[in-house]
Amino acid sequence: MFVSLIIPVYNRPQETRELLDSLTRQTRRDFETVVVEDGSAPHLASDRVVREYADRLDICYVRQPNGGPAAARNTGAAHAHGDFFVIMDSDCIVPPDYFATVYAEVEARGIEFYGGPDMAAPDFSPLQRAVSYSMTSVFTTGGIRGSRHSIGKFSPRSFNLGIARPLFERVGGFSDMRIGEDIDFSMRVAATGAQAWFLPDAKVCHKRRTSMRLFFKQVFVFGTARVNLDMRHPASRRVLYALPSLFTAGSLAMLLAAWYASPWFLLACIGVTALWLLGTPVQWGGLLLTVFGIAYAPWWFGIPFGALMLLWFADSSLRNRSIRIGWLSVWTSFIQLYGYGLGYLYGTWMRRIRRRDERYTYKVTGFFSQKTR
């Protein structure tokens, strides 16, 4: 068996450098790396970075016009020489024993399709670690993503996915979906009867987003993609996927009722929102909002939200061994649920109510920066 690592890249030379640097530290080095530049701006292309590692890695660099991550992965597969593909996102860092683990597991068990977990590295920023918590916790939509320990059926994702070349070719590679393409891919693989293995020791460190704003954008488009996936794969529909939208709508209803019951709480919310718009870090604005909520919000509003915040705070603080990250995780978790929920509502409005084609839902990425990729 020979492994080809396929990495689509868009405007991320520094992340590409960090990923390639981690590959030079692998304990097993018999793999090739295919980097596909997906229409990046000239000054943000990764060609110079790739050249720096040409003498340390078996590496291939391919350019293509911007076509999205799915098209870039298909291009990478077409240029790969391996009989087994490993697919990662460019914002990943690979622990030294990753490929040794993959070779051992795949060859010993005859695995054709697998996914591995993602985690935060110890040197990630507090915000990155808080975002990682919100994207992997069973107390947010992380439980929906699926793993050995979570709620939903396991579905490998493109940040850490492996597949045998014959099976990749059998399903025709990735589809033309711009967002949610990795879930669509896993569903089509599952439809062939192939088993999706979860390899808990094949971990990657996943950086995700570096600001609250970008994180919100990312989860919003994920929520939109979920509706498109439901339309493409009707058998995959689950009430579970609508829970963030129900949480969002219910939160809004409770907030409006709390404002009506306590005008002082309304004024406090307006003031904190103004501070956020002026650039106050969300965790400090959140602290003020919490204090005002304790002072002015009705008990029937404060108790459920307080309990949820305490749950996130305690769980993340223990997992990360940091009260600071625990507090940040409270607000990244709210953003994660509200962003996903609003995206799902937007997708439902566009697809099911307005009856628009899938391509119309992608127009939201014109409003949201391409960095959401």
N, C-alpha and C positions, 0 to 999 in steps of 0.2 A: 504494500500500500504506500502511496505517495500523496501527501496532502498539499493542496493549494489553498493559501489564505487569500480571500478576496475582500478588498477594502474600497468602497466608494468614498470619494472625497469631494467636498464642495466648500471652497473658501476657508480651509482650515489647515494651513501649513504648520502651525505650532502644534496642534493636536496630532497631526501626522508624524511630526518629529518625535513626540513623546511615545506614540505607539510603536514606531519603528525602533526606537531606542530600547523599548522593553523586549522587542523580538530578538535583539542581539544578546540578551541574557538568558535565552531559553536553554534548558539543560539538554534538550533534544533539538537538533538543528536541521534535520532532513525534511524541510518543507520549503515551498516557494511562496513568495508574496506578490500578489498582483494588485497594484494600486491603480484605480480608475479615476481620473480627473473628470468630474462631471460638469464641464462648462464653467469652471471657476474663473473669476476675474484674473487677468494676467498677473497683477501684483499680489494676488492671494493664491496663486497656483503652488503646488507642492513639488514641482519638477526639481528645483534645486535641493530640496530636502531629500528627495529620493536619491539623487546623485551622491549625496554625502554618505549614504549607506550602501551604495552599489558594491563596495568591496567587502562588506560584512554580511550581506544578506543575498540570497538568491532572489532577485527582485525584478519585476517587470512593471513598467509604467506606461499607461495607455490614456490617451486623451479622447474625449468625445464631446459633442455639443450637449448642452444641458438637457437631460431627459428624465431626471429624477433618480432616486436611489435604486428602484427596481431595474430600470434599464441599465444602470451602471453595473449592477451585480451580474446581469446577463452578459454584458460586454466582458466583464472579468472572467466569467466562466468560459467564454469563447476563446480567450487567450491563455487559459490555464492548461497546464500539462498533467495535473494530478488526476488520480482516479477517485479522490475524495476531496470535497470542498469544505472549507471552514469559512464562514462569513461573519464579519464583524463590522461595527461602525467605527468611524475614524476617531471618535472621542473615547475609545477604550484604551486601557493599559493592561498588558497581559502578564500575569505572574510567571515566574521562571519555569514552573513545572507544568504549564498548561499543555504543551504539545506532547510531553511525555505521558501525561494522563490520558489525552485523547487517543494516542496510538495504542496504549495499553488496553483501554476500555473497548475501543472499536474493534481491534483485532481479536481480543479474547471473547467478545460476545457476538461478533458478526453484526455490529450495529450499522444500519443504513441511514439513520436520521436521529439526531440528538439536539438537545439544547442544554445550556448551562446557566448558572445563576450569575447575576451581577451584584457588585458590592461597591462600597466606597473605600478607597485606599486611606491609610492613616494620615497621609500628607495632604489629602483634599481639604479645601477650605471648609469652615463650618457650614456655610450655605450649601455647598455641594453635598456635604454629608447629610444635611437636613433634607435636601431634595431627594437624595438616594433613599432615605428612610421613607419619605412619602410615596415614592414609586415602588417600594418593595414590601411595605407593611401590609399585613392582613387587615389592619384597621382602616385602610383606605382602599382604592381600587387596585392596589398591589395584589390583593387576594384574588382578584378576578383574572389577573394575568396567567396564573396557573404555575404551580411547581409541585414538588413532592409534598410540601407542607401546606399548600394553600387551598383556596376554595374551588376554583374552576379546574377543568381538565387541562393538563399540561399542553402548552402550545409554544414551541420554540420561537424565539424572536431574533431579529436580525443582528442584534448586538452580540450574539453568541450562539451560533447555529452551525451544525455540521450535517452534511448530506453526501451520500455516495453519488458519483457522477451519473451512473445509469438511472438512478431514481430522479435526479434533478432533470435529466433530459426527458424522462418519461412524463413528467408533469409539465414540461415545456418551460421550465424556469419560472421566473417571477412574472406576474401579470402586469397590465398597464395601469394598475392603481398607483396613484401618487402618494397616498397616505394610507397606512394600514396594510401595505402590500405584504409585510412579513406574516401577518395573521392569515391573510388570504392564501399565502403560499403554504403555510402549515396546514390549513384546512384542505387544500387540494392534495397535499401529500397524504394526509390522513385518509382521504377518500380512496386512495389506492390500496388501503389495507396495511400500509407500513406503520410500524410502531414508532412512536415518538419517545425516545429515551431521555430521561433527565439525569445528567451527570453532575452530581453535587460538587465534585472535586475539580471540575473544569470551570473554574471561576474566572471572571474578568472584572477589572475595576472600571466602572462606567462613570464618566464625568457628568454627563447630562448637561443641564443649563447653569449658567453662571450669574443669573440675575432673576429676581422674582418676575419681572416683566416677561423675559424670554421663557421662563418656566410656564407661566400662564398661557402664553401663545402655544407652546408645545402641547400641553394637555388639552387645550381647546380643540386643536385640529385632530387630536386622538379621539376625542368624543365625537366629532363630526364623522371621522372614518368608521366608527363603530356602526353608525346607521348604514353607511354604504356596504359594510360587510354583511349586515343583516339582509340587505336587499340582494346581494350576490349569493348568499348562503342562507336561505330561509330556515333550514334545519338547525342553524346555529343560534337562532334567537333565544334569548333568555331574559326573564324579568330582571335578573341580577344586573344586567348591563344598564338598565334604566334607573337603578338605585341612586347614582349620583345626581341624576336629573330630578328625581323625587326629593332628594335631600336639598338640592338647590331651590326648588320651588317651595318646599316646606319652610326652609330657612327664611326666604323672602316674605312669605306670609306671616311668619312669626315676628319678623323684624318690623313689618308694617304695623302689626297689632301692638308691638311693644312701643313703637313711636307714638301711636295714638294714645296709648295708656300713659305714657310718660314723655311729655314734650321736652323735659330736660335731657332725657336720653337721646332724643332726636338731635338736639343741639350739640350734644357731645359727639355723636356720630358725624355730624357735619364738620365739626372742628377737627376731628382726627382725620377725616378724609381730606380736608384742606391741607393738613400737615403732610400727608402722604404725597399729595400732588405737588407740594413744594420741595419734595425730596427727602423727607424724614424717613429713615430706615423703617421697614415694616414692623420689625420687632419692637421698636420703641413706641411707634404709634399704636401697636397692638397692646403694649403694656398700659398706655393711657386709656385705650378703649376698654380694657379689662377692668381698670379701676373705676371708670365711669359706669361700666355695666354693673359692678357690684353696688355702686352708690345709687344708681337711678333706674336700672332696668327692672321690670317686674320679675318676681321670683319664678314664675312659670317660663320665663325666657332664660333667666340666668342659670337655673339648675341644670337643664339638659345640655346647654352649651358649655357650662363650666365643667360638667362631668366628662364631656367629650374632650375638652382641652386638657383636663387632668390626665386622661387616659393616654393621649398622644405624648404629653410632656413626660410622664413617668416612663412609658415604654421606650421612647427614643433616648431619654437620658440614661437609662440603664443599658440600652444596646450600644450607645456611643460613649458611655462613661463621661458624659459632659452635660451639665445643666444648660449651658449656653446653646448647645445643639438641640437639646430637648425643647427649649423655648422657641428656637427658630422652626423646629419641626411642627409646632402647633400651627404656625402661619403658612408654611409650605403645604401642610395637609389640607388646610382650608382652601388654599389656591388650587391644589390638585383636584379636590372634589368639585369645587365651583367651576373651575375651568373645564373639566371633563363634562360636568353636567350641562353647562351652557352650550358646549360644542355639540353634545348629543341633541339638545333641544333645537339648535340651529339646523343640524342635519335632518332632524325629523320635519321641521318646517319646510326645508327645501325639497326633500325627497317625497315625503308622504302627504304633505298638505298642498304644496305648490306643484308637485308632480314633475319636478325638474330632473334632468339627467344628472348622472354622477359628476360629470365635468363641471357643472355649475357650483357644486359644493367646493371644488378646488379653488374657486375664485377668492375664497376667504384668505388664501395664502398671499394674495396680492395686497391685502390689508395687513396681514401678519408677515413679518420679515422672513426671508428665505432661511434665516438662521434657525427657524423652527425645525428644519430638517436635522 
